[in-house]
């Protein structure tokens, strides 16, 4: 089950923050990949993996290729499809060699994954010239040589002025430490600040980056590892919980929370539908087994079965009914906004249970008589 929601462009239109380049001479800066090998992220990653042997060089190669080959799409109205994954965002940008911040970050994140570098796609707000930008922005974090650092290829690709994009490939926002990056970029989710003392929205606005309230001590390393082990639904729910606790102005997080909550709704409804379908499958199996017994009964219990074999058939039927009941119960307890109607299948299960009891009762009351009749006829 898929839901689509369209939002306006999420990006920045002017990039101006002073920082020093973090590239070194040996990082593999400004690589040239044959155009025939840049149609897909798999091709690009394959080239990088073949030509660079360290994480440092690979992440530099990824970054430098993006900022020199992807153009910021200043005129684009970019549609944010909430069930769209990174691969779709990457495909969109690589095909056109254009994109907005979401595409820049998605390409970086996807190439890191294909090059064996742990990374995250991160959304939040940014600060420039002393003020908070009106629209959200997207960037990435990557784990290289035992450290989490930040990367913003959108800001380093160039700048937009008077509605036009000017390429100005830089490396000012390559491999920036969490302590430095927080001065200009605030993630919606404090987990992705990678700081032991996360900065609040108010502190970010006021430039109070050295507040170390012991109550806000946060073991982000353990939390990141726990987050990586969660399923998608648990990740989204934990994200919502953390964002709500951070004191964001409602106007700043309303769209973000709606997006994440819609992801939760989609996953929850998909789970409900899967449970419902599985319950129907269990019901059909139970019906098939019970019908087989009725056919066996109508055939005067021929060919002969042992008592244990028949009781085992009844047990299997009962187990399928119980399994279906449990699944429907979970569906009925769902937190989804749109609930599935389980009334019809539940009634069929209840009727099937009664029929099963009738057949079990008949068998128990007549089994000795049946066995005697079978033995007499031999």
Secondary structure as the mmCIF struct_conf table of DSSP 4:
data_model
#
loop_
_struct_conf.conf_type_id
_struct_conf.id
_struct_conf.beg_label_comp_id
_struct_conf.beg_label_asym_id
_struct_conf.beg_label_seq_id
_struct_conf.end_label_comp_id
_struct_conf.end_label_asym_id
_struct_conf.end_label_seq_id
BEND BEND1 UNK A 13 UNK A 13
TURN_TY1_P TURN_TY1_P1 UNK A 25 UNK A 26
BEND BEND2 UNK A 27 UNK A 27
BEND BEND3 UNK A 30 UNK A 30
HELX_RH_3T_P HELX_RH_3T_P1 UNK A 35 UNK A 37
BEND BEND4 UNK A 39 UNK A 40
HELX_RH_AL_P HELX_RH_AL_P1 UNK A 41 UNK A 51
BEND BEND5 UNK A 54 UNK A 54
HELX_RH_AL_P HELX_RH_AL_P2 UNK A 55 UNK A 69
STRN STRN1 UNK A 71 UNK A 72
TURN_TY1_P TURN_TY1_P2 UNK A 74 UNK A 75
TURN_TY1_P TURN_TY1_P3 UNK A 82 UNK A 83
HELX_RH_AL_P HELX_RH_AL_P3 UNK A 86 UNK A 96
TURN_TY1_P TURN_TY1_P4 UNK A 97 UNK A 97
STRN STRN2 UNK A 98 UNK A 99
HELX_RH_AL_P HELX_RH_AL_P4 UNK A 101 UNK A 114
TURN_TY1_P TURN_TY1_P5 UNK A 115 UNK A 116
STRN STRN3 UNK A 119 UNK A 128
TURN_TY1_P TURN_TY1_P6 UNK A 129 UNK A 130
STRN STRN4 UNK A 131 UNK A 132
BEND BEND6 UNK A 134 UNK A 135
STRN STRN5 UNK A 137 UNK A 144
TURN_TY1_P TURN_TY1_P7 UNK A 145 UNK A 146
STRN STRN6 UNK A 147 UNK A 151
HELX_RH_AL_P HELX_RH_AL_P5 UNK A 153 UNK A 157
STRN STRN7 UNK A 158 UNK A 161
TURN_TY1_P TURN_TY1_P8 UNK A 162 UNK A 163
STRN STRN8 UNK A 164 UNK A 167
TURN_TY1_P TURN_TY1_P9 UNK A 172 UNK A 173
STRN STRN9 UNK A 174 UNK A 177
HELX_RH_AL_P HELX_RH_AL_P6 UNK A 178 UNK A 181
TURN_TY1_P TURN_TY1_P10 UNK A 182 UNK A 184
STRN STRN10 UNK A 185 UNK A 187
BEND BEND7 UNK A 188 UNK A 189
HELX_RH_3T_P HELX_RH_3T_P2 UNK A 190 UNK A 193
BEND BEND8 UNK A 196 UNK A 196
STRN STRN11 UNK A 197 UNK A 197
HELX_LH_PP_P HELX_LH_PP_P1 UNK A 198 UNK A 200
HELX_RH_AL_P HELX_RH_AL_P7 UNK A 201 UNK A 206
TURN_TY1_P TURN_TY1_P11 UNK A 207 UNK A 207
HELX_RH_3T_P HELX_RH_3T_P3 UNK A 214 UNK A 216
STRN STRN12 UNK A 217 UNK A 217
HELX_RH_AL_P HELX_RH_AL_P8 UNK A 220 UNK A 229
BEND BEND9 UNK A 230 UNK A 230
HELX_RH_AL_P HELX_RH_AL_P9 UNK A 232 UNK A 244
TURN_TY1_P TURN_TY1_P12 UNK A 245 UNK A 247
HELX_RH_AL_P HELX_RH_AL_P10 UNK A 250 UNK A 298
TURN_TY1_P TURN_TY1_P13 UNK A 299 UNK A 300
BEND BEND10 UNK A 301 UNK A 301
BEND BEND11 UNK A 303 UNK A 303
HELX_RH_AL_P HELX_RH_AL_P11 UNK A 307 UNK A 332
TURN_TY1_P TURN_TY1_P14 UNK A 333 UNK A 333
BEND BEND12 UNK A 337 UNK A 338
HELX_RH_AL_P HELX_RH_AL_P12 UNK A 343 UNK A 377
#
